Amino acid sequence: MTVGTRLRIVVSGLCVTYPYGGVFWDYMQYVLGLHLLGHDVLYLEDTGRWAYDPRGGTFVEGARDNVQRVSSWIEDLTPELEGRWFVRDAAGNEYGAPSGRQATAFCRSADVFIHLSASCWMRDEYYEPPVVLFLDTDPMYTHSWVYSDPEDGSRPQPLERYLRHTHFATFGENTGAEDCLLPSAGVSWIPTRQPIVGGRLRDVAGRAATRPVATTVASWEPHEGGPRFAGRRYHGKSVEFESFIGLPERSPLPLELALSGLPPVETLRARGWLVRDAGAVSSTPHEYARYLATSFAEWSVAKNAYVAARTGWFSCRSACYLALGVPVVVQNTGFDEHLPHGDGLVPFSDLDSAAEGLLRVRTDHAAHRRAARAVADDYFSYEKVLPRLLDALSSVPPTDLSRLRTVRQDRRHGEPDAAASVRGTAPDRHDTNSRPVRPVAGTSVPGGDGQQPMRSPTSGR
């Protein structure tokens, strides 16, 4: 895959399954970025899962209303992608400009199939391209899932389907490092990060006055179990947040949380947090971009699994804040090993450094805004992230499927030996099918990235 070669590429996603602004930008920036680079791209959504209905607050089998919603966004925000998307819902209905037969033919003739965020119900024809990339955006959740014990109540996909992918990439950019606890999960991982089409984001956000408040968009699930690996249970954001519950008393800025899930709203407000509904600020890609762009800064914790395992994960949402020139003060997951920090991007690890980071941004906001935009342009631009990823797919050999036996043995005996398999392997570092699932009617939206492939429907990753 040499630079300048025009490729046929399929990108899977969840835009229709979860029709919210943050989710749209997560997936469509891959599709739009690859298109702008000159590739022939198809967005494919074939999840085998019911779609979430924002109006009813539940899941529905047919996705027609969601398709109409998302197709209007594509027409308005990314008109270049008209005729380049195909959706099949859980009821078997097909939507999009290419027919189902044409979409299947495109997949079979593609050079690369990017299975993003475990979002696709992988049919046999989706494995026909010479490169089938499993792109993990949820490190430790994905990695530990491979070793999960089927008797623990989980519903893992057959390992054969996991290892039928030829290549594997992860947002866990520390994979392979001595202090990173990500297991190899039987494969070699390519470190990568979210590509950002900053010009389009800024065009959509428009110009509006900055509110003197630090914000974030997230989901809150107080009872999420989190992944378990090598005798250790990891958790989600709500566990990490407990260490920072008193931050408003020390912050030089008001702190606003746009939350979905089941947050303890009254408790948070009593401690000085401003709380609003994440669904409202992420109801459309326009609203989401404007909410981020008008914030003075972002402040957010990360999932306990990302932090405790030193994964090096960095949020797609935070990357969007940076591209909009909004400084980011976020919990360190080990990303400081790969990204410039201190100006524009300020990591913290405890209550003191969180308060200090907010004060730094408040004291010299203009300089931090310029630095934030520079970090996005230099480290997250689609013009840099995507060519680097495609180049890595050429240089990293396909997965040795004989590893399937080893992973099966590890899984059969529960958890692998931590000392033997805790560190994943990585190539040279870069800068940068089961049956369809029918959710229980009336259930709320899943709140955690660890529910493969489910995650927060409002906030983006």
C-alpha positions in Angstrom: 0.0 0.0 0.0 2.4 2.6 -1.2 1.7 6.3 -0.8 -0.4 7.6 -3.7 -2.1 4.3 -4.4 -5.8 4.5 -4.6 -7.4 1.8 -2.5 -10.9 0.4 -2.2 -11.6 0.5 1.6 -14.6 -0.5 3.7 -15.1 1.1 7.1 -17.7 -0.4 9.5 -19.5 1.7 12.2 -22.4 2.4 14.5 -23.7 5.7 13.3 -27.2 4.4 12.6 -27.3 2.0 15.6 -26.6 5.0 17.9 -27.7 8.2 16.0 -25.9 10.8 18.0 -23.4 13.5 17.1 -20.4 12.1 18.9 -20.8 8.7 17.4 -21.2 10.2 13.9 -17.9 12.1 14.2 -16.1 9.0 15.5 -16.8 6.9 12.5 -17.4 9.4 9.7 -14.0 11.1 10.2 -12.5 7.8 9.1 -14.7 7.6 6.0 -14.4 11.2 5.1 -10.6 11.3 5.8 -9.9 8.3 3.6 -12.1 9.8 0.8 -10.3 13.1 1.0 -7.0 11.2 0.6 -8.3 9.9 -2.7 -9.4 6.4 -1.7 -12.6 4.7 -2.9 -14.5 4.2 0.4 -17.7 2.6 1.5 -19.3 3.1 5.0 -20.9 -0.2 6.0 -23.2 -0.7 9.0 -24.2 -4.3 9.5 -24.2 -4.9 13.2 -26.8 -7.7 13.7 -28.1 -5.6 16.6 -31.2 -3.6 17.3 -30.9 0.1 16.9 -31.3 2.6 19.7 -34.4 4.9 19.3 -33.5 8.3 21.0 -37.1 9.3 21.1 -38.4 6.2 22.8 -35.4 5.6 24.9 -35.3 1.9 23.9 -34.0 -0.4 21.1 -36.0 -1.2 18.0 -35.5 -3.9 15.4 -35.9 -1.7 12.3 -33.6 1.2 11.7 -35.6 3.2 9.1 -36.1 6.3 11.2 -32.4 6.3 12.3 -31.3 5.9 8.7 -33.3 8.9 7.6 -31.8 10.9 10.5 -28.2 9.9 9.7 -28.6 10.2 5.9 -29.7 13.8 6.3 -26.5 14.5 8.3 -24.4 12.9 5.6 -26.1 15.0 2.9 -25.6 18.2 4.9 -22.2 17.7 6.5 -20.3 15.2 4.3 -22.0 15.4 0.9 -18.9 13.8 -0.6 -20.1 10.5 1.0 -23.5 10.4 -0.8 -23.7 7.1 -2.5 -20.9 5.7 -0.3 -22.8 4.1 2.6 -24.8 1.0 3.1 -26.9 -0.1 6.2 -28.5 -3.5 7.0 -30.6 -3.5 10.2 -31.4 -6.4 12.5 -34.6 -7.1 10.6 -32.7 -7.6 7.3 -33.8 -4.3 5.8 -31.3 -2.6 3.5 -30.7 1.1 3.0 -28.3 3.3 1.1 -27.3 4.2 -2.4 -25.5 0.9 -3.3 -27.8 -2.1 -3.2 -27.0 -5.0 -0.9 -25.6 -6.9 -3.9 -23.4 -3.9 -4.9 -22.2 -3.5 -1.3 -21.3 -7.1 -1.1 -19.4 -6.9 -4.4 -17.6 -3.8 -3.1 -16.5 -5.7 0.0 -15.3 -8.7 -1.9 -13.2 -6.5 -4.3 -11.9 -4.2 -1.6 -8.2 -3.9 -0.7 -8.9 -3.2 3.0 -11.8 -3.9 5.3 -11.6 -1.8 8.5 -13.6 -3.4 11.3 -13.8 -0.5 13.6 -14.7 -0.8 17.3 -16.0 -4.4 16.9 -19.0 -2.8 15.3 -19.7 -5.3 12.5 -21.5 -8.7 12.3 -18.7 -10.2 10.3 -20.1 -12.2 7.4 -17.9 -14.5 5.3 -17.7 -12.0 2.4 -16.3 -9.3 4.8 -13.2 -11.5 5.2 -12.4 -11.7 1.5 -10.3 -8.5 1.1 -6.5 -9.3 1.4 -6.3 -7.0 4.5 -9.1 -7.3 7.2 -8.2 -4.9 10.1 -9.6 -5.3 13.5 -9.3 -1.7 14.9 -9.7 -1.7 18.7 -10.7 1.6 20.3 -11.4 0.2 23.7 -8.1 -1.3 25.0 -8.1 -3.8 27.9 -11.9 -4.4 27.4 -11.2 -5.8 23.9 -7.9 -7.5 24.9 -9.3 -9.2 28.1 -12.4 -10.3 26.2 -10.4 -12.7 24.2 -9.5 -14.5 27.4 -12.9 -14.3 29.0 -14.4 -17.5 30.4 -17.6 -18.4 28.5 -19.0 -19.7 31.8 -19.0 -16.2 33.4 -22.1 -15.2 31.6 -20.4 -13.2 28.9 -21.3 -13.8 25.2 -18.0 -13.8 23.4 -17.8 -14.2 19.6 -16.2 -17.3 18.3 -12.4 -16.9 18.4 -12.2 -18.1 14.8 -13.9 -14.9 13.7 -11.6 -12.8 15.8 -8.5 -14.4 14.4 -9.8 -14.4 10.8 -8.8 -10.8 10.7 -5.4 -10.4 9.1 -4.2 -7.3 11.1 -4.9 -5.7 14.4 -4.6 -2.1 15.5 -5.4 -0.5 18.9 -5.8 2.9 20.5 -3.7 1.5 23.3 -0.6 3.2 22.0 1.5 1.8 24.9 1.0 -1.8 23.8 4.3 -3.6 24.2 5.8 -1.2 26.7 7.2 -2.5 30.0 4.7 -0.6 32.1 1.7 -1.4 29.9 -0.5 -4.2 31.2 -2.4 -4.9 28.0 -2.2 -8.6 27.1 -1.2 -9.6 23.6 -4.5 -11.4 23.0 -2.6 -13.7 20.6 -1.7 -11.0 18.0 0.7 -8.2 17.2 -0.9 -4.8 17.6 -0.4 -1.7 15.5 -0.6 1.5 17.7 -2.9 4.1 16.2 -5.3 7.0 17.2 -8.4 8.8 16.0 -8.1 10.7 12.7 -9.6 14.2 12.8 -10.9 16.2 9.9 -10.4 19.4 11.7 -11.5 21.8 8.9 -14.9 20.1 8.7 -15.4 20.1 12.4 -14.6 23.8 12.6 -16.9 24.6 9.7 -19.8 22.7 11.4 -19.2 24.3 14.8 -19.2 27.8 13.4 -18.2 30.8 15.5 -19.8 31.5 18.8 -18.8 33.0 22.1 -16.8 30.9 24.5 -18.6 30.0 27.8 -16.4 30.4 30.9 -16.9 26.7 31.8 -14.9 23.5 31.5 -17.0 20.7 30.0 -17.1 17.1 28.9 -19.5 14.6 27.5 -19.6 11.1 29.0 -21.7 8.2 30.2 -22.0 7.1 33.8 -22.7 3.5 34.7 -22.2 3.0 38.5 -22.6 -0.8 38.3 -20.5 -1.5 35.2 -18.3 -4.6 35.9 -15.4 -3.8 33.6 -12.9 -6.3 32.3 -11.1 -8.9 34.3 -7.6 -10.1 33.5 -4.7 -11.8 35.3 -6.6 -11.8 38.6 -7.5 -8.1 38.5 -10.8 -6.4 37.9 -10.8 -3.1 36.1 -13.6 -0.6 36.1 -15.1 2.3 34.1 -15.2 6.1 34.5 -17.4 6.3 37.5 -14.8 4.6 39.7 -12.0 7.0 38.6 -14.4 10.0 39.1 -14.7 9.2 42.8 -11.2 10.5 43.4 -12.2 13.9 41.9 -15.6 14.5 43.3 -14.3 17.5 45.3 -12.6 19.2 42.4 -15.3 22.0 42.0 -14.2 23.4 45.4 -10.7 23.9 44.0 -11.3 24.7 40.4 -10.8 28.2 39.0 -13.6 27.4 36.4 -17.1 26.0 36.7 -17.2 22.3 35.8 -20.0 21.0 33.7 -20.7 17.3 33.0 -23.0 16.3 30.1 -23.9 12.8 31.1 -25.9 9.8 29.9 -26.5 6.6 31.8 -27.3 6.7 35.5 -25.4 9.5 37.1 -26.0 10.5 40.8 -27.2 14.0 39.7 -28.2 15.3 43.0 -25.0 14.2 44.7 -22.9 15.8 41.9 -24.8 19.1 42.1 -24.4 19.1 45.9 -20.7 19.0 45.4 -20.7 21.9 43.0 -20.8 20.1 39.6 -23.0 21.5 36.8 -24.9 18.5 35.2 -26.8 18.4 32.0 -28.2 15.7 29.6 -25.6 14.3 27.2 -28.4 13.4 24.7 -29.3 17.1 24.3 -25.7 18.3 23.6 -25.1 15.3 21.2 -28.5 15.2 19.5 -26.9 16.1 16.2 -23.3 16.4 14.9 -23.9 20.2 14.7 -25.0 20.4 18.4 -22.1 18.2 19.5 -19.5 20.3 17.6 -20.9 23.5 18.9 -21.0 22.3 22.5 -17.4 21.4 22.4 -16.3 24.5 20.5 -17.9 26.9 22.9 -16.3 25.4 26.0 -13.5 27.2 27.7 -11.7 23.8 28.2 -12.4 20.1 28.5 -11.9 18.4 31.8 -12.4 14.6 32.1 -11.4 11.4 33.7 -10.8 8.2 31.7 -11.9 4.7 32.4 -10.1 3.0 35.2 -9.1 0.2 32.8 -7.3 2.7 30.5 -5.5 4.4 33.5 -4.6 1.4 35.6 -3.2 -0.6 32.7 -1.2 2.4 31.3 -2.7 1.8 27.9 -1.8 5.1 26.3 -5.4 5.5 25.1 -6.6 9.0 24.1 -10.2 10.0 23.6 -11.7 10.7 20.2 -13.8 13.4 21.9 -10.8 15.0 23.4 -9.1 15.0 20.0 -12.2 16.9 18.6 -11.9 19.5 21.4 -8.2 20.0 20.5 -9.1 20.4 16.8 -11.6 23.1 17.7 -8.9 25.0 19.6 -10.3 24.1 23.0 -7.6 23.2 25.6 -7.9 19.7 27.2 -7.2 18.8 30.8 -7.6 15.0 31.0 -6.5 12.1 33.1 -3.3 10.5 32.0 -3.5 7.0 30.7 0.1 7.0 29.6 -0.5 9.1 26.5 2.2 11.5 27.7 4.6 9.0 26.2 3.4 9.8 22.7 1.8 13.2 22.7 3.2 16.7 23.5 1.7 18.0 26.7 1.8 20.9 29.0 0.3 23.5 26.7 -3.0 22.9 25.1 -3.0 19.3 26.3 -2.6 19.0 30.1 -2.6 15.6 31.7 -3.4 15.0 35.4 -3.1 12.1 37.7 -4.5 13.3 41.0 -6.7 16.0 42.5 -3.8 18.4 42.9 -2.6 18.2 39.3 -6.2 18.4 38.0 -6.8 21.7 39.8 -3.3 22.9 38.8 -4.0 22.0 35.1 -7.3 24.0 35.1 -5.5 27.0 36.7 -2.8 26.9 34.0 -5.5 27.0 31.2 -7.4 29.7 33.0 -4.3 31.9 33.4 -3.2 31.9 29.8 -6.2 30.8 27.8 -5.2 32.2 24.4 -1.8 30.4 24.4 -3.4 27.1 25.4 -6.0 27.5 22.6 -3.3 27.9 20.0 -1.3 25.0 21.4 -4.5 22.8 21.4 -5.0 23.4 17.7 -1.3 22.7 17.0 -1.5 19.4 18.8 -4.5 18.3 16.8 -3.0 19.4 13.5 0.4 17.7 14.2 -0.8 14.5 15.9 -4.4 13.8 15.0 -4.9 15.1 11.4 -6.4 12.5 9.1 -3.6 13.5 6.6 -1.1 12.0 9.1 -2.9 9.3 11.0 -4.5 7.5 8.1 -1.5 7.2 5.8 0.6 6.0 8.7 -2.0 3.3 9.5 -2.2 2.2 5.9 1.5 2.1 5.6 1.7 -0.1 8.8 -0.7 -2.5 7.2 1.8 -3.0 4.4 4.8 -3.4 6.7 3.3 -5.7 9.4 2.8 -9.3 8.3 -0.6 -10.9 8.6 -1.5 -12.6 11.9 -0.2 -16.2 12.2 -3.5 -18.1 12.6 -1.6 -21.0 14.3 -1.8 -18.7 17.4 -5.5 -19.6 17.6 -4.6 -22.8 19.5 -2.6 -20.9 22.1 -5.4 -18.4 22.7 -7.9 -21.2 22.9 -5.9 -23.0 25.5 -5.5 -19.8 27.6 -9.2 -19.2 27.3 -10.1 -22.8 28.2 -8.1 -22.6 31.4 -9.6 -19.2 32.4 -7.0 -16.5 32.6 -3.5 -16.7 31.1 -0.4 -16.5 33.3 0.2 -12.8 33.8 3.9 -13.0 33.6 3.8 -14.9 30.3 1.3 -12.9 28.4 0.5 -9.6 30.1 2.5 -7.5 27.6 1.3 -7.3 24.1 3.6 -7.1 21.1 3.8 -4.1 18.8 5.6 -3.3 15.6 7.7 -0.1 15.4 5.9 2.6 17.3 4.2 5.4 15.4 3.8 9.0 16.5 0.8 9.1 16.4 -20.8 -14.7 13.2 -22.8 -14.8 16.0 -26.6 -14.5 15.8 -28.2 -11.0 15.8 -28.6 -9.6 19.3 -32.1 -8.6 20.5 -31.9 -6.2 23.5 -34.6 -6.4 26.1 -37.4 -4.0 25.2 -37.4 -0.9 27.3 -33.8 -1.1 28.5 -31.7 2.0 28.7 -28.7 2.6 26.5 -25.6 0.6 27.4 -23.1 3.0 29.0 -19.7 1.3 28.7 -17.2 0.7 25.9 -16.6 -2.7 27.3 -19.9 -4.1 26.1 -18.6 -5.3 22.7 -19.3 -3.5 20.5 -21.5 -1.2 22.6 -20.4 2.0 24.2 -21.6 5.4 25.2 -24.1 6.5 22.5 -23.8 10.2 23.0 -20.3 11.2 23.8 -18.1 9.5 21.2 -15.2 7.4 22.4 
